[in-house]
């Protein structure tokens, strides 16, 4: 079975190998409006990246950009990026854009991009606003079921949403009953302001999902000081390495340091490599769960069948 191996200081790059071992992975997010973030991801030989649906929506939402049609006409997102690894389409986006998304837009995105995975549609949910959350989750569920029917070749990643613990658990169980085995939480909703109560909520919600031994990814997780706290999850989807580079910030160990000597591209590469090394150190300090990465193996096997 093909799995992703543990990173090491000698070779700080996740790699595929035969066997069943522990796995932790950082998945770089690609900003499709610039080529620099894919250059950074390729510099560490990243086998898995995420692209953002919101990069392909017009500012007012409801329509797809010229960039989308350029990608579609090139043959899909892999050919456009000249990338041979696996690609996740992230549905996480601004609330004002979410109001304009629908099944036709999601269908166009999946048909035009041809990603390996798609994150189930995001939706607006706010703390303790149960009725509004219920309405939005219903919309996302309808979209999810239809997209799974239309695109059975694209593996879904269940984006778990909800206004409180009970709604999170309810929606998670619905996604699980659809046969979804890979899940994601948008950690940015909880970590943005550093509130200890919100951070504890994220831990609790993540634990609810991991108790069934599922694969769980934290989207928007770039905190280098909280790696041990969330060591029980299986990976993170992050753009933090590039955001910090935009502000001339580089990681030195777990610290954020001002740097004006390196170029933006150099800073992005440095930050991503340092994040992987920090992850390596956190692995040494925590007891990890063992599991088989069936989702990677199944995709590899399916690709071989298709190629034949």
Residue pairs with C-beta under 8 A, 6 or more apart in sequence:
1 18
1 19
1 20
1 292
1 293
1 294
1 297
2 16
2 17
2 18
2 293
2 296
2 297
2 300
3 16
3 17
3 18
3 19
3 20
3 21
3 23
3 292
3 293
3 296
3 297
4 14
4 15
4 16
4 23
4 25
4 47
4 48
4 293
4 296
5 14
5 15
5 16
5 17
5 21
5 23
6 21
6 22
6 23
6 24
6 280
6 283
7 13
7 14
7 24
7 276
7 277
7 279
7 280
7 283
8 280
9 277
9 280
12 44
12 273
12 276
12 277
12 280
13 44
13 45
13 46
13 276
14 23
14 25
14 26
14 46
14 47
14 48
14 276
15 45
15 47
16 47
16 296
16 300
20 290
20 291
20 292
21 290
22 283
22 288
22 289
22 290
22 291
23 234
23 235
23 291
23 293
24 231
24 234
24 235
24 279
24 283
24 288
25 48
25 234
25 235
26 235
26 236
26 238
26 272
26 275
26 276
26 279
27 46
27 48
27 49
27 50
27 88
27 217
27 235
27 236
27 237
27 238
28 37
28 40
28 41
28 44
28 46
28 49
28 50
28 238
28 239
28 241
28 272
29 37
29 49
29 50
29 51
29 52
29 90
29 237
29 238
29 239
29 242
30 37
30 38
30 41
30 49
30 50
30 51
30 52
30 81
31 37
31 52
31 55
31 239
31 242
32 51
32 52
32 55
32 56
32 67
32 71
33 55
33 67
36 242
36 264
36 265
36 268
37 239
37 242
37 268
38 49
38 81
38 83
39 265
40 241
40 242
40 265
40 268
40 269
40 272
41 49
41 83
41 272
42 83
43 269
43 272
44 269
44 272
44 273
44 276
46 85
47 85
47 86
48 85
48 86
48 87
48 88
49 83
49 85
49 86
49 87
49 88
50 87
50 88
50 89
50 90
50 219
50 237
51 77
51 87
51 88
51 89
51 90
51 113
51 115
52 90
52 92
52 93
53 89
53 90
53 91
53 93
53 101
53 106
53 109
54 92
54 93
54 94
54 97
55 65
55 67
56 64
56 65
56 67
56 68
56 71
56 109
57 63
57 64
57 65
57 93
57 97
57 100
57 101
57 105
58 64
58 65
60 100
61 96
61 97
61 99
61 100
61 101
62 100
62 105
64 105
64 108
64 109
64 112
68 108
68 109
68 112
68 113
69 112
70 80
71 77
71 80
71 112
71 113
72 111
72 112
72 113
74 80
76 112
76 113
76 114
77 83
77 87
77 89
77 113
77 114
77 115
78 84
78 87
78 114
81 87
86 116
86 117
86 296
86 299
87 113
87 115
87 116
87 117
88 115
88 116
88 117
88 118
88 119
88 157
88 237
89 109
89 110
89 113
89 115
89 117
89 118
89 119
90 119
90 219
90 237
91 106
91 118
91 119
91 120
91 121
91 122
91 159
92 119
92 122
92 159
92 186
92 188
92 219
92 220
93 101
93 122
95 124
98 122
98 123
98 124
99 124
101 121
101 143
102 143
103 142
103 143
103 146
103 147
106 118
106 121
106 143
106 147
107 147
107 150
107 151
110 118
110 147
110 150
110 151
110 154
111 151
114 154
115 154
116 154
116 155
116 299
117 154
117 155
117 156
117 157
117 182
118 147
118 151
118 154
118 155
118 156
118 157
119 156
119 157
119 159
119 184
119 219
120 140
120 143
120 144
120 147
120 156
120 157
120 158
120 159
120 175
120 180
121 139
121 140
121 143
121 144
121 147
121 159
122 140
122 159
122 161
122 186
123 136
123 137
123 139
123 140
123 161
124 132
124 133
124 136
125 132
125 133
125 136
125 137
125 161
125 162
125 163
125 167
126 132
126 133
126 163
127 163
127 164
128 163
128 164
129 163
130 163
130 164
130 167
132 163
133 161
133 162
133 163
133 167
134 167
136 161
137 161
137 162
137 167
137 171
140 159
140 161
141 171
141 174
144 156
144 158
144 175
144 178
145 178
147 156
148 156
148 178
153 302
155 182
155 295
155 298
155 299
156 178
156 180
156 182
157 180
157 182
157 183
157 184
157 217
158 172
158 175
158 176
158 178
158 180
158 182
158 183
158 184
159 183
159 184
159 185
159 186
159 219
160 168
160 171
160 172
160 175
160 183
160 184
160 185
160 205
160 209
161 168
161 171
161 186
162 168
162 169
162 170
162 171
165 201
165 204
165 205
165 208
168 205
168 208
169 208
172 183
172 208
172 209
175 183
176 212
176 214
181 214
181 215
181 294
181 295
182 214
182 215
182 216
182 217
182 295
183 209
183 214
183 215
183 216
183 217
184 216
184 217
184 218
184 219
184 237
185 202
185 205
185 206
185 209
185 216
185 217
185 218
185 219
186 219
186 220
187 202
187 218
187 219
187 220
187 221
187 236
188 219
188 220
188 221
189 198
189 220
190 198
190 199
190 201
190 202
191 198
191 199
191 202
191 220
191 221
191 223
191 226
199 226
199 229
202 218
202 230
203 229
203 230
206 216
206 218
206 230
206 232
206 233
207 232
209 216
210 216
210 232
210 233
213 289
213 291
215 234
215 291
215 293
215 295
216 233
216 234
217 233
217 234
217 235
217 236
217 237
218 230
218 233
218 235
218 236
218 237
219 236
219 237
220 237
220 238
220 239
221 230
221 236
221 237
221 238
221 240
222 236
222 238
222 239
222 240
222 241
222 243
222 244
222 275
223 240
224 251
224 253
224 254
224 256
224 275
224 278
225 254
227 278
227 279
227 281
227 282
228 282
228 285
228 286
230 236
231 282
231 283
231 286
231 288
232 289
234 291
238 275
240 271
240 275
241 251
241 268
241 271
241 272
241 275
242 268
242 271
244 250
244 251
244 256
244 267
244 271
245 264
245 265
245 267
245 268
245 271
246 264
248 258
248 259
248 260
248 267
249 256
249 257
249 258
249 259
249 267
249 271
250 256
250 257
250 259
250 262
250 267
250 270
250 271
250 274
251 257
251 270
251 271
251 274
251 275
251 278
252 274
253 274
253 278
254 278
259 267
262 270
